[in-house]
């Protein structure tokens, strides 16, 4: 039995929330609808500003300046973030000096840092710093204005302090990564801190759950070649394109 129009529309939007891009072929069977009906649904949803049609399907509309709170981020794709974080903690070596960026995936790394590595951590997150201190890990927190939604320290003070440091590795969060736009985040001040930390690192890793792939937000932090992407899953249709520009590590 064919779904009602409203139910089809809701199904499409729900699928986009999970996958960011859907193809017409992927929608035909679950909607039990003809190709012409699906195309009409996508056209109607685009006219309402709820998605953007692309060749052969549709993608989620980007909200360039939107940023969820830290609490909201921590709830979303939590298990995938833990897997990514555990893998990245395994990249640490004895006496590393690392930059640990504010973020809901980077914070999960702290529980997995081995006790015997004698690393030093610089972070721009009040929350990260508190957890690192609880683990008795040598920690420097950047000063500056605290952004309440993400617990990140930002601004001229943070930038000046950061300029003096050099890192063996940096682990950064991002709001989006896209083949042409590179790594992006909504806040220009956060972008500036991330960019500087990345530039001052011998090795840079960007931790991203799959929902961030092929997403673009307001400010470019750096091109793809600047850092290794660590994610839980990359769709086959994007994998080769990402691998052409940077190192892509998938954690299962």
C-alpha positions as CSV (number, residue, x, y, z in Angstrom):
1,X,0.0,0.0,0.0
2,X,1.3,3.4,-1.0
3,X,2.2,5.8,1.9
4,X,0.4,9.0,2.4
5,X,2.3,12.1,1.1
6,X,3.0,13.5,4.6
7,X,4.4,10.1,5.7
8,X,6.6,9.9,2.6
9,X,7.9,13.3,3.3
10,X,8.7,12.5,6.9
11,X,10.4,9.3,5.9
12,X,12.7,11.2,3.5
13,X,13.6,13.8,6.0
14,X,14.3,11.2,8.7
15,X,16.6,9.3,6.3
16,X,18.4,12.5,5.5
17,X,19.0,13.2,9.2
18,X,20.8,9.8,9.4
19,X,22.6,9.8,6.0
20,X,22.8,13.4,4.8
21,X,22.4,12.3,1.2
22,X,19.8,9.9,-0.3
23,X,19.3,8.6,-3.8
24,X,16.0,8.2,-5.6
25,X,16.8,4.5,-6.0
26,X,17.2,4.1,-2.2
27,X,13.8,5.6,-1.7
28,X,11.7,3.6,-4.2
29,X,11.3,0.4,-2.3
30,X,10.7,1.7,1.3
31,X,8.3,4.3,0.1
32,X,6.6,1.8,-2.3
33,X,6.3,4.7,-4.7
34,X,7.1,5.3,-8.4
35,X,10.1,7.3,-9.5
36,X,7.9,10.1,-10.6
37,X,6.2,10.3,-7.2
38,X,9.6,10.3,-5.4
39,X,10.9,13.1,-7.7
40,X,7.7,15.1,-7.0
41,X,8.2,14.6,-3.2
42,X,11.8,15.8,-3.4
43,X,10.7,18.8,-5.5
44,X,8.0,19.7,-2.9
45,X,10.4,19.4,0.0
46,X,13.0,21.5,-1.7
47,X,10.4,24.2,-2.3
48,X,9.8,24.2,1.4
49,X,13.5,24.7,2.1
50,X,13.8,21.3,3.8
51,X,16.4,19.7,1.4
52,X,18.4,20.4,-1.7
53,X,18.0,18.3,-4.8
54,X,21.1,16.9,-6.4
55,X,21.6,14.6,-9.4
56,X,19.8,11.4,-8.7
57,X,18.6,12.3,-5.2
58,X,18.7,14.9,-2.5
59,X,20.9,16.2,0.4
60,X,20.3,17.8,3.7
61,X,20.1,21.6,3.7
62,X,23.3,23.0,5.3
63,X,22.8,25.3,8.3
64,X,26.0,27.2,8.0
65,X,26.0,29.0,11.3
66,X,24.1,26.6,13.5
67,X,26.0,24.9,16.3
68,X,24.6,22.5,18.9
69,X,25.5,22.7,22.5
70,X,28.1,20.4,24.0
71,X,25.4,18.4,25.8
72,X,23.5,17.9,22.6
73,X,26.6,16.9,20.7
74,X,27.6,14.3,23.4
75,X,24.2,12.6,23.0
76,X,24.4,12.2,19.2
77,X,26.2,9.2,17.8
78,X,27.9,8.6,21.2
79,X,29.0,5.0,20.6
80,X,30.6,5.9,17.3
81,X,32.5,8.8,18.9
82,X,33.8,6.5,21.6
83,X,35.1,4.1,18.9
84,X,36.9,7.0,17.1
85,X,38.3,8.4,20.4
86,X,39.6,5.0,21.5
87,X,41.4,4.5,18.2
88,X,43.0,8.0,18.4
89,X,44.2,7.4,22.0
90,X,46.0,4.4,20.6
91,X,48.0,6.7,18.4
92,X,49.7,8.4,21.4
93,X,53.4,7.7,22.1
94,X,55.5,8.2,25.2
95,X,56.2,11.9,26.0
96,X,54.0,13.2,23.2
97,X,53.0,16.9,23.6
98,X,49.5,17.1,22.1
99,X,46.8,19.6,21.4
100,X,43.3,18.3,22.4
101,X,40.6,20.4,20.9
102,X,37.3,21.2,22.6
103,X,34.6,18.8,21.2
104,X,32.3,15.9,22.0
105,X,34.5,13.3,20.3
106,X,37.9,14.5,21.5
107,X,36.7,14.5,25.1
108,X,36.1,10.7,24.8
109,X,39.8,10.2,24.2
110,X,40.7,11.1,27.8
111,X,39.4,7.9,29.3
112,X,41.5,5.8,27.0
113,X,44.9,7.6,27.5
114,X,47.3,5.0,29.0
115,X,48.7,5.9,32.4
116,X,52.3,5.3,31.5
117,X,52.9,7.6,28.6
118,X,53.9,10.8,30.4
119,X,52.3,13.0,27.9
120,X,51.6,16.7,28.1
121,X,48.3,18.1,26.9
122,X,47.3,21.6,25.8
123,X,43.5,22.1,25.5
124,X,41.1,25.0,25.0
125,X,38.3,23.2,26.9
126,X,37.5,23.8,30.5
127,X,35.7,20.4,30.6
128,X,38.5,18.5,29.0
129,X,41.1,20.1,31.4
130,X,39.1,19.0,34.4
131,X,38.9,15.4,33.2
132,X,42.6,15.4,32.3
133,X,43.5,16.7,35.8
134,X,41.4,13.9,37.3
135,X,43.6,11.5,35.4
136,X,46.7,13.2,36.7
137,X,47.8,14.1,33.2
138,X,50.0,17.2,32.8
139,X,47.7,19.8,31.4
140,X,47.8,23.4,30.1
141,X,44.5,25.2,29.5
142,X,44.5,28.1,27.1
143,X,43.1,31.4,28.6
144,X,40.5,33.6,27.0
145,X,36.8,34.0,26.7
146,X,34.8,30.9,27.4
147,X,32.1,30.0,24.9
148,X,29.3,28.7,27.1
149,X,27.7,26.4,24.5
150,X,31.0,24.4,23.8
151,X,33.1,25.2,26.9
152,X,35.9,26.3,24.6
153,X,38.3,29.2,25.4
154,X,38.6,31.6,22.4
155,X,39.9,35.0,21.5
156,X,43.1,37.0,21.4
157,X,44.4,35.6,24.7
158,X,44.0,32.0,23.6
159,X,45.6,32.7,20.2
160,X,48.6,34.5,21.8
161,X,49.2,31.7,24.2
162,X,48.8,29.0,21.6
163,X,51.3,30.7,19.3
164,X,54.1,29.8,21.6
165,X,53.4,26.0,21.5
166,X,54.4,23.2,19.1
167,X,52.8,19.8,19.2
168,X,53.8,16.3,18.2
169,X,50.1,15.6,17.5
170,X,46.9,17.4,17.5
171,X,43.4,16.0,17.8
172,X,40.7,18.3,16.6
173,X,36.9,18.3,16.3
174,X,35.1,19.8,13.3
175,X,31.5,20.5,12.4
176,X,31.9,19.5,8.8
177,X,34.2,18.1,6.1
178,X,33.6,18.4,2.4
179,X,35.7,17.7,-0.6
180,X,35.9,21.3,-1.9
181,X,35.3,23.3,1.3
182,X,37.7,21.2,3.5
183,X,37.3,21.3,7.2
184,X,34.7,23.8,8.5
185,X,33.2,25.1,11.7
186,X,30.5,27.7,12.4
187,X,32.4,30.1,14.6
188,X,35.2,32.3,13.2
189,X,37.0,32.5,16.6
190,X,36.9,28.7,17.1
191,X,38.1,28.3,13.5
192,X,41.1,30.5,14.2
193,X,42.2,28.5,17.2
194,X,41.7,25.1,15.4
195,X,43.7,26.4,12.4
196,X,46.6,27.6,14.5
197,X,46.8,24.4,16.5
198,X,46.7,22.4,13.3
199,X,49.5,24.4,11.7
200,X,51.7,24.0,14.7
201,X,51.4,20.2,14.8
202,X,53.8,17.6,13.4
203,X,50.8,15.3,12.9
204,X,47.1,16.4,12.8
205,X,44.0,14.3,13.2
206,X,40.4,15.4,12.7
207,X,37.9,13.3,14.6
208,X,34.5,13.1,12.8
209,X,31.5,10.8,13.1
210,X,29.9,9.9,9.8
211,X,27.2,12.6,10.1
212,X,29.9,15.3,9.5
213,X,31.0,14.0,6.1
214,X,30.1,16.1,3.1
215,X,28.8,18.8,5.4
216,X,29.7,22.5,5.1
217,X,29.5,25.1,7.8
218,X,30.4,28.8,7.9
219,X,34.2,29.1,8.2
220,X,36.9,27.1,6.5
221,X,39.6,25.9,9.0
222,X,41.9,24.2,6.5
223,X,41.9,22.1,3.3
224,X,41.6,18.4,3.5
225,X,45.3,17.7,2.9
226,X,46.1,19.4,6.2
227,X,45.0,16.5,8.5
228,X,44.2,12.9,8.6
229,X,40.5,12.1,9.0
230,X,39.4,9.6,11.5
231,X,35.8,8.5,11.2
232,X,33.6,5.5,12.0
233,X,32.3,5.1,8.5
234,X,32.7,6.7,5.1
235,X,30.1,5.9,2.4
236,X,31.7,4.2,-0.6
237,X,30.5,7.0,-2.9
238,X,32.8,9.5,-1.2
239,X,35.7,7.2,0.0
240,X,37.9,7.4,-3.1
241,X,37.5,11.1,-3.5
242,X,38.5,11.7,0.2
243,X,41.4,9.3,-0.2
244,X,42.7,11.2,-3.2
245,X,43.1,14.3,-1.0
246,X,44.0,13.1,2.4
247,X,44.5,10.0,4.6
248,X,41.2,8.5,5.7
249,X,41.1,6.1,8.6
250,X,37.8,4.3,9.2
251,X,37.3,2.8,12.7
252,X,34.8,-0.1,13.0
